[in-house]
Amino acid sequence: MKKLTAILMVFFCTALLFASGSSEDEGIVTIWHSNSGVIGNAFEDIIEEFNNTIGKDEGIEIEAIYQGSANDVLTKVKAAAAADTSTLPDIAQLDATAALDMKNSEYLVLPADIGADTSAVMPSAIEALMSERGLLAVPFNASSLLFYYNKTLFDSLGLEPPETLDDFANIASKLGEKDANGNVTRYAFAGVPATYELGAFIGAQKGLSYMVDEANGHSGTPRHVLFDKEGTFANFLDHWKRLYDTGYLNNITSGVSTEFASGRAATMLASSSNLSTVINTVGGRFEVGTAFVPKTDNEATGGVNIGGGALFSFRGSEAVKTVLEYLISENVQLEWAEKTGYIPVNTGLEDNPEYIAFISSNPQFAIAMDQTKASNPKVTGIWMPSAYQIYYSFQAEIRNVTENNKPIQEAVADMAEVVQKALDDYAAQNLN
């Protein structure tokens, strides 16, 4: 019965997608994407500019179709591939959670297969999408984890952004505030790290550390957990618990940006892609500052990994190649970076006068690029099955340690068991 239900669900999802998959018209290139809000408006502007210029000249039209969150896009791509590959889009914008599925997909068309020129893309963005098959997709919406802080508050207190988690714990009580009854009215930090944040907190340790083998899944399908044996998760938890024990860390897993924008949290961790949205939401109540992510400890010198997403292709054609190369061109990446906060992937912008003038006037936007340049390009995101389930599992274990005083080694062992089971289940279903 369960198998029949799954089959019916696949056909149902595919039926909804028939009208929006690859077009038989060679001149129409369909892109499924997850851009909304400020970012969605920026993406629509870029698509419209293409259709009215290069596309018009070459007889190519981009049909951009919003498909929900990045995970929604992946779900719909997998449903189409399972039932009728003719309904796959020409291009899908996907994030790192899709990488394991995509690199094992027989329907994926690699950038090299269509001769897409990625020579101007920065090395760390290429490395983030490199697998044993080669480059899986064309980097587009690259991002970096940033430390966002209330610069107005920091300046009033004579404080600088912390360089390590211990530095952060030392200033947390100065950033926090309580009312006459002892209730916290302003926290030093809001949020609970998950896989994205741990990619930096663990990845940077000892100059370079991986959470699972096969270089976090980039050199092959991961089979074994490393963060338990190498002590990297335990080390992070030890330093994070010290920060929590100051009493000024708010363990919330949603509404973090709202707490920060309202002034109820002095700092947060978020993607650089959120920068324009955060500044707009703050609305001038205070100056938004951005800084490098605090290191777990002084030995964690590896920096951060490239996040965000990329353009995965399912049709090899000159039209698709033209679109891909347009989206990573210098002028497009300039517009994309200025309007969103994403890191421009085109290295030509390093000497672009307009971009230099922009980041000079908007220094918050320069930090993501500076941090990326200062990072080891081998620090990469984790490619693993059950990505979203594991994301929440990490948050649950961190809360167990901080709020419930669960022994750190016990939490590490339990988390390792969850991840190892996911790796084993995936191997049993796909590798045997």
C-alpha positions as CSV (number, residue, x, y, z in Angstrom):
1,M,0.0,0.0,0.0
2,K,2.8,2.4,0.9
3,K,4.5,1.6,-2.4
4,L,1.3,2.3,-4.4
5,T,0.8,5.6,-2.5
6,A,4.4,6.7,-3.3
7,I,3.9,5.9,-7.0
8,L,0.6,7.8,-7.1
9,M,2.3,10.8,-5.4
10,V,5.1,10.8,-8.0
11,F,2.5,10.8,-10.9
12,F,0.4,13.5,-9.2
13,C,3.4,15.8,-8.7
14,T,4.6,15.1,-12.3
15,A,1.1,15.9,-13.7
16,L,1.3,19.3,-12.1
17,L,4.7,19.9,-13.8
18,F,3.9,18.9,-17.4
19,A,3.1,22.4,-18.4
20,S,6.3,23.9,-17.0
21,G,9.1,21.5,-17.9
22,S,11.5,21.6,-20.8
23,S,10.1,23.1,-23.9
24,E,10.3,21.5,-27.4
25,D,11.0,25.0,-28.7
26,E,14.8,25.2,-28.8
27,G,14.6,29.0,-28.2
28,I,12.8,28.8,-24.9
29,V,14.9,28.0,-21.8
30,T,13.0,27.1,-18.7
31,I,14.5,27.8,-15.3
32,W,12.9,26.5,-12.1
33,H,14.0,28.7,-9.2
34,S,13.4,29.6,-5.5
35,N,14.0,33.3,-5.5
36,S,11.3,35.4,-3.8
37,G,11.0,38.8,-2.1
38,V,13.9,41.2,-2.7
39,I,15.9,38.5,-4.3
40,G,13.0,37.4,-6.5
41,N,12.6,40.9,-7.8
42,A,16.3,41.1,-8.6
43,F,16.2,37.8,-10.5
44,E,13.1,38.9,-12.5
45,D,14.9,42.1,-13.5
46,I,17.9,40.1,-14.7
47,I,15.7,37.7,-16.7
48,E,13.8,40.5,-18.3
49,E,17.0,42.3,-19.3
50,F,18.2,39.1,-21.0
51,N,14.9,38.6,-22.9
52,N,15.0,42.2,-24.1
53,T,18.6,42.2,-25.2
54,I,20.7,39.2,-25.9
55,G,17.7,36.9,-26.0
56,K,15.9,39.1,-28.4
57,D,19.0,39.2,-30.7
58,E,19.6,35.4,-30.6
59,G,16.0,34.2,-30.5
60,I,16.2,32.9,-27.0
61,E,13.7,33.5,-24.3
62,I,14.1,32.6,-20.6
63,E,10.9,31.3,-18.9
64,A,11.6,31.6,-15.2
65,I,9.2,29.7,-13.0
66,Y,9.1,30.1,-9.2
67,Q,8.7,26.7,-7.6
68,G,8.9,27.5,-3.9
69,S,11.8,26.9,-1.6
70,A,15.1,25.3,-2.7
71,N,13.9,22.0,-1.2
72,D,10.6,22.3,-3.2
73,V,12.6,22.8,-6.4
74,L,14.6,19.6,-5.7
75,T,11.4,17.6,-4.8
76,K,9.8,18.6,-8.1
77,V,13.0,17.9,-10.1
78,K,13.2,14.4,-8.6
79,A,9.5,13.8,-9.3
80,A,9.9,14.8,-12.9
81,A,13.0,12.7,-13.3
82,A,11.3,9.6,-11.8
83,A,8.1,9.8,-14.0
84,D,8.8,11.6,-17.2
85,T,12.1,13.3,-18.0
86,S,10.6,15.4,-20.7
87,T,9.0,17.5,-17.9
88,L,12.4,18.4,-16.4
89,P,13.3,22.0,-16.7
90,D,16.2,23.0,-18.9
91,I,17.9,24.5,-15.8
92,A,17.1,24.3,-12.1
93,Q,18.5,26.5,-9.4
94,L,19.3,24.2,-6.5
95,D,21.3,24.5,-3.3
96,A,23.8,22.2,-1.7
97,T,21.1,19.9,-0.3
98,A,20.6,18.7,-3.9
99,A,24.2,17.9,-4.7
100,L,24.2,14.2,-3.6
101,D,21.1,13.5,-5.7
102,M,22.4,15.5,-8.7
103,K,25.8,14.0,-8.8
104,N,24.3,10.5,-9.0
105,S,21.7,11.6,-11.6
106,E,22.0,10.2,-15.1
107,Y,19.9,13.1,-16.4
108,L,22.2,15.9,-15.3
109,V,24.1,17.7,-18.0
110,L,27.5,18.9,-16.7
111,P,28.7,22.4,-17.7
112,A,31.7,20.7,-19.4
113,D,29.2,18.6,-21.5
114,I,27.9,21.8,-23.2
115,G,31.2,23.7,-23.2
116,A,30.0,26.3,-20.7
117,D,32.8,28.8,-20.0
118,T,33.4,29.0,-16.3
119,S,37.0,30.3,-16.4
120,A,36.0,33.6,-14.9
121,V,34.3,32.0,-11.8
122,M,36.2,32.3,-8.6
123,P,38.0,29.1,-7.5
124,S,36.2,28.7,-4.2
125,A,32.8,28.7,-5.9
126,I,34.0,26.1,-8.4
127,E,35.5,24.0,-5.5
128,A,32.1,24.1,-3.7
129,L,30.5,22.3,-6.6
130,M,33.3,20.0,-7.6
131,S,32.7,16.2,-7.4
132,E,34.3,13.1,-8.7
133,R,32.3,13.6,-11.9
134,G,33.7,17.1,-12.3
135,L,31.9,20.4,-11.9
136,L,28.2,19.6,-11.3
137,A,26.7,23.0,-12.0
138,V,27.4,26.6,-12.8
139,P,27.8,28.7,-9.6
140,F,25.3,31.6,-9.6
141,N,23.9,32.7,-6.2
142,A,27.0,32.1,-4.1
143,S,26.9,33.2,-0.5
144,S,28.8,33.1,2.7
145,L,27.8,32.7,6.4
146,L,28.2,36.1,8.1
147,F,28.1,37.5,11.6
148,Y,25.5,40.2,11.6
149,Y,25.7,42.7,14.5
150,N,24.1,45.9,15.7
151,K,26.9,48.2,14.9
152,T,25.2,51.2,16.6
153,L,25.1,49.2,19.9
154,F,28.7,47.8,19.5
155,D,30.0,51.3,18.9
156,S,28.2,52.8,21.9
157,L,29.8,50.1,24.1
158,G,33.2,50.5,22.5
159,L,33.2,46.8,21.3
160,E,34.5,45.1,18.2
161,P,33.0,41.9,16.7
162,P,34.4,38.8,18.5
163,E,37.1,36.8,16.7
164,T,36.4,33.6,18.6
165,L,33.5,32.0,20.5
166,D,35.4,32.6,23.8
167,D,35.8,36.3,22.9
168,F,32.0,36.3,22.3
169,A,31.3,34.8,25.7
170,N,33.5,37.5,27.3
171,I,31.4,40.4,25.9
172,A,27.9,38.7,25.9
173,S,26.9,40.3,29.2
174,K,27.7,43.7,27.9
175,L,25.6,43.2,24.8
176,G,22.7,41.7,26.8
177,E,20.2,43.6,28.9
178,K,17.7,42.8,31.6
179,D,14.7,44.6,33.1
180,A,14.1,45.3,36.8
181,N,12.7,41.8,37.3
182,G,15.7,40.1,35.8
183,N,14.1,39.2,32.5
184,V,16.3,39.4,29.5
185,T,15.1,42.2,27.2
186,R,18.0,42.0,24.8
187,Y,20.1,38.9,24.0
188,A,23.7,38.9,22.8
189,F,22.8,36.4,20.2
190,A,19.8,34.6,18.7
191,G,19.7,31.3,16.9
192,V,20.8,27.6,17.0
193,P,23.5,26.4,14.6
194,A,22.6,23.7,12.1
195,T,24.6,22.1,9.3
196,Y,25.2,25.3,7.4
197,E,26.7,27.1,10.4
198,L,28.6,23.9,11.5
199,G,30.2,23.8,8.0
200,A,32.1,26.8,9.2
201,F,32.5,26.0,13.0
202,I,33.7,22.5,12.3
203,G,35.1,22.9,8.8
204,A,37.5,25.6,9.9
205,Q,39.0,23.6,12.8
206,K,42.7,22.7,12.5
207,G,42.8,24.6,9.3
208,L,40.5,22.1,7.6
209,S,38.2,19.5,9.0
210,Y,35.4,17.4,7.4
211,M,32.1,16.3,9.0
212,V,32.0,13.1,6.9
213,D,34.5,11.3,4.7
214,E,35.1,11.7,1.0
215,A,35.8,15.4,1.6
216,N,32.3,16.0,2.9
217,G,30.9,14.0,0.0
218,H,32.7,16.0,-2.8
219,S,35.1,13.3,-3.8
220,G,32.7,10.4,-3.5
221,T,29.5,9.3,-1.8
222,P,30.2,9.7,2.0
223,R,30.2,6.5,4.0
224,H,31.5,7.4,7.5
225,V,31.1,10.1,10.1
226,L,34.2,12.0,11.1
227,F,33.1,14.7,13.5
228,D,32.9,12.3,16.4
229,K,36.2,10.5,15.9
230,E,38.1,13.7,15.3
231,G,36.5,15.6,18.2
232,T,35.5,18.6,16.2
233,F,31.8,18.6,17.2
234,A,32.6,18.1,20.8
235,N,35.1,21.0,20.6
236,F,32.4,23.2,19.1
237,L,29.8,22.2,21.7
238,D,32.3,22.9,24.6
239,H,32.8,26.5,23.4
240,W,29.1,27.0,22.5
241,K,28.0,25.9,25.9
242,R,30.2,28.5,27.5
243,L,28.5,31.2,25.4
244,Y,25.1,29.9,26.3
245,D,26.0,29.8,30.0
246,T,26.4,33.6,30.0
247,G,22.6,33.7,30.0
248,Y,22.4,35.9,27.0
249,L,22.0,33.4,24.1
250,N,18.4,33.0,22.8
251,N,17.9,29.4,21.6
252,I,15.3,30.1,18.9
253,T,15.2,28.2,15.6
254,S,12.8,30.6,13.8
255,G,12.2,34.3,13.7
256,V,15.9,35.0,14.2
257,S,16.0,37.9,11.7
258,T,13.0,39.5,13.3
259,E,14.6,39.4,16.7
260,F,17.7,41.0,15.3
261,A,15.9,43.6,13.3
262,S,13.8,44.6,16.3
263,G,16.9,45.1,18.4
264,R,16.0,42.2,20.8
265,A,19.1,40.4,19.7
266,A,22.4,42.2,19.3
267,T,23.8,39.6,16.8
268,M,22.9,36.7,14.6
269,L,24.4,34.3,12.0
270,A,22.9,34.4,8.5
271,S,23.8,34.1,4.9
272,S,25.2,37.0,3.1
273,S,22.3,36.6,0.7
274,N,20.0,38.0,3.4
275,L,21.9,41.3,3.7
276,S,19.7,43.5,1.5
277,T,16.6,42.1,3.2
278,V,18.0,42.6,6.7
279,I,19.0,46.2,6.0
280,N,15.5,46.9,4.6
281,T,13.8,45.2,7.6
282,V,15.9,47.1,10.1
283,G,14.8,50.3,8.3
284,G,17.4,52.6,9.8
285,R,16.6,51.7,13.5
286,F,20.3,51.0,13.8
287,E,23.3,50.5,11.6
288,V,23.8,46.9,10.4
289,G,27.3,45.6,10.6
290,T,28.7,42.4,9.2
291,A,31.9,40.6,10.2
292,F,33.7,37.3,9.8
293,V,32.1,34.3,11.6
294,P,33.7,33.9,15.1
295,K,36.1,31.0,15.1
296,T,35.5,28.0,17.4
297,D,39.0,28.6,18.8
298,N,42.3,30.1,17.8
299,E,43.3,26.9,15.9
300,A,40.2,27.1,13.6
301,T,41.8,29.0,10.8
302,G,40.1,27.4,7.8
303,G,37.4,30.1,7.4
304,V,34.0,29.4,5.9
305,N,32.5,27.5,3.0
306,I,30.7,28.8,0.0
307,G,26.9,28.4,0.3
308,G,24.0,29.5,-1.8
309,G,23.1,27.7,-4.9
310,A,23.9,27.0,-8.5
311,L,22.4,26.3,-11.9
312,F,22.0,22.6,-12.7
313,S,21.3,21.7,-16.4
314,F,19.1,19.0,-17.8
315,R,19.3,19.8,-21.5
316,G,22.5,20.3,-23.5
317,S,21.9,23.1,-26.1
318,E,23.5,26.3,-27.3
319,A,20.6,28.2,-25.9
320,V,21.2,26.7,-22.4
321,K,24.9,27.5,-22.7
322,T,24.1,31.1,-23.7
323,V,21.8,31.5,-20.7
324,L,24.3,30.0,-18.2
325,E,27.2,32.2,-19.5
326,Y,25.0,35.3,-19.3
327,L,24.0,34.6,-15.7
328,I,27.6,34.5,-14.6
329,S,28.8,37.4,-16.7
330,E,30.4,40.4,-15.1
331,N,27.6,42.8,-15.5
332,V,24.9,40.4,-14.3
333,Q,26.9,39.3,-11.3
334,L,27.4,43.0,-10.5
335,E,23.7,43.7,-10.5
336,W,22.9,40.6,-8.6
337,A,25.5,41.3,-5.9
338,E,24.4,45.0,-5.5
339,K,20.7,44.1,-5.2
340,T,20.9,41.0,-2.9
341,G,24.2,40.6,-1.0
342,Y,25.2,37.4,-2.8
343,I,28.9,37.1,-3.5
344,P,29.6,37.9,-7.1
345,V,31.2,34.8,-8.6
346,N,32.8,36.6,-11.6
347,T,36.4,37.4,-10.8
348,G,36.3,40.4,-13.2
349,L,34.5,42.4,-10.5
350,E,37.6,42.5,-8.4
351,D,38.8,45.3,-10.6
352,N,35.4,46.6,-11.7
353,P,35.2,50.4,-10.8
354,E,31.4,50.3,-10.3
355,Y,31.7,47.3,-7.9
356,I,34.6,48.9,-6.0
357,A,32.6,52.1,-5.6
358,F,29.6,50.1,-4.4
359,I,31.4,48.2,-1.7
360,S,33.2,51.4,-0.6
361,S,29.9,53.0,0.0
362,N,28.3,49.8,1.4
363,P,31.1,48.1,3.4
364,Q,28.8,45.5,4.8
365,F,28.6,44.0,1.3
366,A,32.4,43.6,1.1
367,I,32.8,41.3,4.1
368,A,31.4,38.1,2.5
369,M,34.0,38.4,-0.3
370,D,36.8,39.3,2.0
371,Q,36.0,36.3,4.3
372,T,35.8,34.0,1.3
373,K,39.2,35.1,0.0
374,A,40.6,34.5,3.5
375,S,39.2,31.0,3.7
376,N,40.7,27.7,2.7
377,P,38.8,26.8,-0.6
378,K,38.8,23.2,0.6
379,V,36.4,24.1,3.4
380,T,33.2,22.9,1.7
381,G,29.6,22.3,2.6
382,I,28.5,18.8,3.5
383,W,26.8,16.7,0.8
384,M,24.7,14.0,2.5
385,P,21.3,12.3,2.4
386,S,18.4,13.3,4.6
387,A,19.9,16.8,4.6
388,Y,16.9,18.6,6.1
389,Q,16.3,15.9,8.8
390,I,19.9,16.1,9.8
391,Y,19.8,19.9,9.8
392,Y,17.1,19.8,12.6
393,S,18.8,16.9,14.4
394,F,21.9,19.0,14.9
395,Q,19.8,21.8,16.3
396,A,18.1,19.4,18.7
397,E,21.3,18.1,20.1
398,I,22.8,21.5,20.5
399,R,19.7,22.5,22.5
400,N,19.9,19.3,24.6
401,V,23.5,20.3,25.5
402,T,22.8,23.9,26.3
403,E,19.3,23.8,27.8
404,N,19.2,20.3,29.3
405,N,22.9,19.9,30.2
406,K,23.1,16.7,28.2
407,P,26.8,15.5,28.4
408,I,28.7,16.6,25.3
409,Q,30.1,13.2,24.5
410,E,26.7,11.6,24.7
411,A,25.3,14.3,22.4
412,V,28.1,13.7,19.9
413,A,27.6,9.9,19.9
414,D,23.8,10.3,19.4
415,M,24.3,12.8,16.5
416,A,26.9,10.6,14.9
417,E,24.5,7.7,15.1
418,V,21.8,9.7,13.2
419,V,24.2,10.8,10.5
420,Q,25.7,7.3,10.1
421,K,22.3,5.7,9.8
422,A,21.4,8.2,7.0
423,L,24.7,7.3,5.2
424,D,24.1,3.6,5.6
425,D,20.5,3.8,4.4
426,Y,21.5,5.8,1.3
427,A,24.3,3.3,0.5
428,A,22.0,0.3,0.9
429,Q,19.5,1.9,-1.5
430,N,21.8,3.4,-4.1
431,L,25.2,1.8,-4.0
432,N,24.6,-1.9,-3.8
